[in-house]
Amino acid sequence: MLRLFRRRRPRKVLVVGLDCAPPAALFRSSQEDPLGLKDQLPNLSRLIDDGIYGPLSSSIPCITVPAWSSMLASKDPGVLGFYGFRNRADYSYDRMTIASGAAVREPRVWDVLSDAGKDSIIVGVPQTYPITPLKGCLISSFLTPSIDRQYTFPNSLRHDIDRVLDGRVYDVDVPQFRTEDKDHLLQQIHDMTEKRFTVIKHLLQREPWDFFMFVEIGLDRIHHGMWKYWDSDHPKHEPGNPYVRAIPDYYRYLDRELGNILGMLDDDTVVLVVSDHGAKGMTGGFAINEWLKREGLLVLREEPRYEGLVPFEKVEVDWERTTAWGSGGYYARVFLNVEGREPRGKVPPRDYEKVRDEVKGMIEALPDHRGEPMGSVVFKPDDIYREVRNIAPDLMVYLGNLRWRSIGSFGVPGIYTFENDTGPDDANHDQKGVFVLWDPRRNYGGRYEEDLQLMDVAPTVLDLMRVGAPPGLQGKIVAR
């Protein structure tokens, strides 16, 4: 009975968030997989070999917003009510909103812990700006417009950061990761990450905490900026290029810093390593609106004069004759122009499902640039979410199952492109991220779990800390 009491006592929890980390990098890979780094990462390897680990299925869509909030609220994007960074504000054709922290209406882990009297330290978790109070302290994320505004809680924490960094400026992100100046990109990423770990280690030692979570965005930035140099299967890979070790070197740096942090923890602290999604090489871009125009589903009042790329917002759409339009990004969002819903809707409500199914089928049948099946995956929000709040896309599209990016602009020669409309970008997101749970008091023997979902993280953390979960969580507890 005494043994049972000890096992079930509240634990402290540290969550290490590695934005964009794919299973192929951290977990032991076959010889055919060139990405496997596990044997080069001794600290992560120890957590994996003694803990529970496996691929973590992300949200749909598998992008930073909504993925991190879905993880920490244990609610799917439909319940959260946002489907990316930018979302339709209403059924007009041009009003959009940014999904800042104010868009998150469901309690996240630290909100529940604050109500339970537990102290949390949160660093760099997306959608934490604008700042809201908690029991503990917080440093906001890359969506912060400027650190000239309040980016910490309490506000006085910013002055402590200034002192710790000895006059250096804290970075919530790199200014521009889509650049051809790779030396500058690497310098920015390493400087940002070094400063973040300096602050994290200071907070670990100086502030009281029961729950500590940080997210390192640098991994996402180096993947997008430099994936082709590392991945020998990438269509733009150049053998022997000067940056072939840039990504592995960064992983090794992260692993060394993780080792430093592990040395600062006591035996009551359980460690989770998680990512919001994975990464994979990007073949190219597909011009979704140009394709819709060619199929007669999107009609322009006049052909734009193509002097480079023309954003969708800059063309004149003949809405009375338009059935559907789309948006760009790592996945494509397709909207139907519904009579009585949109201001100049064309699709009669009685035909909505019929038209939606027709467009879905057309996308799923798309060939790639070689004429072979592209393998696109199309989701209906009402099929995959518990509830659909606010204004979701009518169709959510993984072009080439995330091998292709959606290009919303016009002016692309043809409908396939191998240049990104928002700047150089080598990687798209992948549906599978990573999950590792390590308990210094319990050796799980490297237990591999396949059925892990991003929403499992919040209930697992609350169970470890013996805090009652609010009703309606959609994830499960991974380890008891």
N, C-alpha and C positions, 0 to 999 in steps of 0.2 A: 504493500500500500504506500509506503514511503517512497519507493521508486517511482510509482505512478504520479505522486504529487510533484516530485522533482521534474519529471518529464513534462508535465503540463503547466509548470509555472510560467509567468510571462517572460518573454525574451525581448531583447533589443534586436532591431533589424536594420541592416545597412543594405540599400538597393543601389547597385552600380548600373547606371543606364548607359549603354553604348549604342548611340543612335546609328541605325543602319547595319549593325553587325550581322553577318550571315552565318548559318551553321557551318558552311563549308570552310570557313576561316578558323573557327574555334574548336570544332569537334574533330576527332580523328578521322581523316579522309583516306580514301583509297589512293594507290599510287597514280591512278589515272587523273586524280583531281589535283590540279596545280595550286589550289588555294590553301590547302591545309597547313595551318601554322601551329597546331596544338603542341607539338614537340619543341617549339621554340618559345613557348609561353609558360614558364614553369609555375607561376602563381595561379594562373587560370587553370592550368592542367591539374594542379592539386585540388582545386575546388571541384573540377569535373570528376576526377578519379575517386574522390571521397563522397561526392554529393549525388544529387539528382539532376539530370540534364536532358535536354532534348530540343528539337525544333519547336519554336513558339509561333503558332499560327496568328497572324496579325489581324487587325480589323479589315473590313472591306469598306472603303479603299485602304490599302496598306501604305498610308502616307503619314507623316509626322503629326499633322492635324487631320484626322481626329485620333490617331493611334494611341499616343501617350495618355490622353484623357480617358479613352475607352479602357485602357489598362488600369488606371488608378481610380476610376469610378466604378469599374466592372459593369459598364453599360455600353451597349452597341451604339454606333454612330446615329442610327435612327432615333434612339431614345435621347441621345445627346442633342440631336437636332442640327448637326453641322457635318459637312461631307468633304471638307477641304479647307484651305486657308480662306478662300473667297466663296461666298454662298449667296444665292439670290435673296434679296431683302424682301421682295414681294413678287407678284406675277407680272410685273412690268418687264420690259426687255433690257433695261440697262442698270437698274439699281442693284448694287452688290454690297455686301457687308464683309468685314474681316472678322474671322473667328478668334478674337483675342480671349484673354481669360474671362472677360465679362460674359462670353457666350456659354461658359460652362455653368450650368444650373444644378447639376447633380453633385453631391458631396464626393470629394476625392479622399484618399486615405488620410491625409493630414487633417482634413476637416473632421472626420470621424474621431481621430485620435485627440484632436484639440478638445472636442466635447467630452472625451473620456479623461481629460486631465493629463494627457501625455504630451511630452515635448518633441517637436519635429524640427529638423533642419533640412531645408529644401534648396537645392542649388541647380539652376539651369534647366528646370523641368518646363517644357513648352506649355504655353497658355497659362502662365502665372503673372502676366502683365495685362491690365493694371493690377497693382499690388492690393491684396486684401489681407487683413490681419489673420494670424494663427497663433497658437501657443508654441512659441519657438521663434525661429528666424528663417528668412527666405531671401534668395537672390534670384531675380527673374531671368528669363531665357532670351534666346535670339530674336524673339518677336518684340523685344523692347525697342521703342523708336530711338531712344537716346539715353545714356546714363546720366545726362544732365537733368533728367527727370528722376522722380523717385523710382529706383529699381530694386530696393531692398526693403525688408521689414525686419526690425524697425528701421526707420529712416537713418538713424544714427549708425547703423551697420556699415553704411557706405563709407563713413569716415574711418572706421576700423579697417576696412579693405584698403583704403588709401595708405594707411600706416603699414599694413602688412606687406603691401606691394612696393613700399618705399618710393612713392611718387609715380610708379608706372600705372598706366590706365587699364582698368579691368575691361576685358572684352567679352561681350555676350555672344559675339559671332565674329567671323572674318568678314571684312567689308565686301569682298567680291570673290566668291569661289569659282565663278564661271569666267576664267581668264586664261589666256595663253601663256602668261608669265608664271610658269610652274615653280620657279625658284622662289618668287615672291609669295606664291600661294603656300608653299611648304613652310616658309618662314612665319607667315601669319598664323598658320594652324599650330605650329609648335609653340610660338610665343603665347597664343591664347590659352592653349592647354596647360602649359607650364604655370601660367598665372592662376588658372582655375584650381590646379592641384595645390598650389601654395595656399590659397584661401581655404580650400577644403580641409587640408591638414590642420590649419590654424583653428577652424571651427570644431573639428573633431576633438581637439585638445582643450579648447577654452570654453565651449558652450555646453550646457546640459542637453542631453538628447536621449530619447527612447527610439526614435525613428530618424534615420538619416538617408536622404536620397539625393543623388546628383545624376545629371545627364551630360555626357560629353558629346557635343555636336560636331567636334572636329573630325570624328570618324566618318560621319555622313559627308562632310565637305571634301575630305580627301578621296573618298570613293567616287563621288560625282566628278571631281576634278582630275582624277589620275587613274581610274580603273583600267583604261586601255593599256597603260604601261605595265601593269601587273598581270592581268589575265591573258594568258597566251591564246585563249579561244576568242578573244574580242576581235571583231572584224578589222579594227584599226591597230591591232597590236603590232609593234615593231620589235623583233627579237634583238636583244643587246642594247636596247634604248637606255639612256642614262638615268632614268627614273624607275627602273624595274624593281628596286629595293625600297622605294619610298613608302609604300603602304605597309609592307612587312616591318620596316624599321619603326613606323609609327605604332603598330600593334605591340612591338616589343617595348617601346617606351611606355605605353599604357599599362602593360603587364608589370613593368618595374614599379610604376607608381602604385598599382594595386598592391604589390608586395609591401611597399612602405605603409600603406593604409592598413593592411592585414596585421602588420606588426604593432599597430596602435590599438587594436581591439582586444576586449576581454573574451573569456569563454562563454559569456552569456549572449554574445551577438551572433545572430544568424545572418549570412550574407547571401544575397540574390544578385545575379548578373543577368540583365535582360536587355533585349533590344526591341524597338517598336516595329521593325520590319527588317528584311534582309536586303541584299543587293545582287544585281546581275548585270551583265554586259548589255548595253543598249545597241540594237542593230541600227536603228534610225528613227525617223519621225514619219507619221502618217497625217496628211493634211485633212482632218476630219470635215471641215466646212467646205473645202474645195471638193471633196468627194460627195458630200450631200448636195452640193450645187450641181455636179455632173449627173447625179441621179434624179434631178428635178425635185428634190425635197426641200431645197433652199434656193430661193429666187432673189436675185439682186435687181434693183431698179435700173442700174447700168453697170457695165463692167468697169471695175476700178483700173486706173492706170498703174500698172505694176512697175514701180520704181523701187525695187526691194520689197520687203515684206510689208503687207498692209494688215494691221490688226483688225479683227472682226468689228470692233467698235467704230472703225472709220469707214465702213462701207454702208451703203443705203440698201436696206433689206426691204423687199416687197412682201410685207408680212401677210397681206391678204392672200398671197399665193404660196406662202411658205408653210411646209409641214413640220420641219424639224431644223434645229441648229445645234451646234456643239461648242465645246470649249477645250482649250489645250491644257496640257499638264502631264504628269506621269501616268494618269489614266484619263480617258475621255468621258466627259459628261454630255449626254445627249438629251435635249429638251424637246418635247412636242408642243406645237402651237395649237392649243386647245380652245375651241370656241366656248366663250363664257368664262374661261379661266384667264387666258392671256387677253390683252386689250383688243387685238385684231386676230383672234384665233381662227384657224381654218378647219381643224379636225373636229367633227361633231363628237360630243361626249359619248354617244352610243357606239362610235367606231374607235374609241380610244384604245381598247385592248387589241383590237384587230390590227390597227396601224402600228402599235407598239411592237406587237409580235412580228409584223412584216419587217420593220426596221431592224429589229433584233436579228432576224434570220438573215437579212442582207449583210449585216456586219459580221456575223459568224461565218458567212460564206466568202468573206474577202480573201483574195490571194495576196501573197507578198510580192516583192519587186521581181521575183523570179517566176511568178505565176504559180507557185506552190501554195498550199493552204497556209494561211497566216496563223491559224489557231487562236483567234480572239475569243475571249470569254466575256459574256454579257450578262449583267445582273439586273434584275428588277428589285428596287429597294423594298417593296412590300413583300417580296419572297424571302428576304434574308434578314430583316430586322424585326425585333419584337414589336416595335411601333415606329411610325414614320412621322417625325415632328418637323415643323417648319417646312421648307421647300427643298425637297430632294430632287436630284435629276430623275428624269423618267427612265433613263437607262444609264448604267455605269459600265464602262467598257475597259477591259484589260486588253489592249491591242497586242496581238501576238503573245498573249498571256504574259504581258509586261516586257516583252522584248522590244516593243516599239513605243515611242512617246507620241502623245496626241499633239498635233500642231493646229492651233485654232486660227492662225493668220492665213491670209491669202498671199499669193505671190510666189509660192513654192513651185518650181518647175516640175510639172507632173503632180502626183499626189504622194510620192515617196521622196524623202529627203534624208541625207546623211549628215546634215548640219542642223544644229539646234537653233530654234528661233529666239531663244533667250540667252545664248552664249554657249561656249564649249561645255559639254556634259557627256561623260562616258558611260554612266550607269543609270539604270532604272531601279526602282524598288522591286523587291521580291516578297511574296506572301509569307515566307517563313523567316522569322527572326530567331533569337536564341533565348534559352532559359537555363539557368544554373542555380541550384539551391544547395548551400553548404552550411552544415551545422557542426561547429567544433566539438560538440558533445555527442555527436551521433554520426557514425560512418555508414553512409548508404551504399558504399561499394560501387559508385559510378553507375547508379541505376538509370537506365535509359528510358525515357518516356516519350511516346510519339503523340499522344492525344493531349497536347497542351495548347491552350488558347490564351491569348493575351489578357482576357478578362479574368483569368484564374489568379493573376498576381495579387490583386487587392484582397480577395477573401483569404488567400494564403498568408499575407502579411498580418491581417487582423487576427487570424487564428493563432499565429505564432505569438502575437502580443497579448492574446487572451482578451481582446476587445470585441464586444458584440458587433456583428455586422448589421448595417441598416437593411431594411427589407428590400427585396427586388434585385439584389446582385445577380448577375447572369453567369458569373464564373464559379468554379469549384475550388475547393481546398486541395492543394497538390500533395502536401505531406502533413501527417498528424503524428 
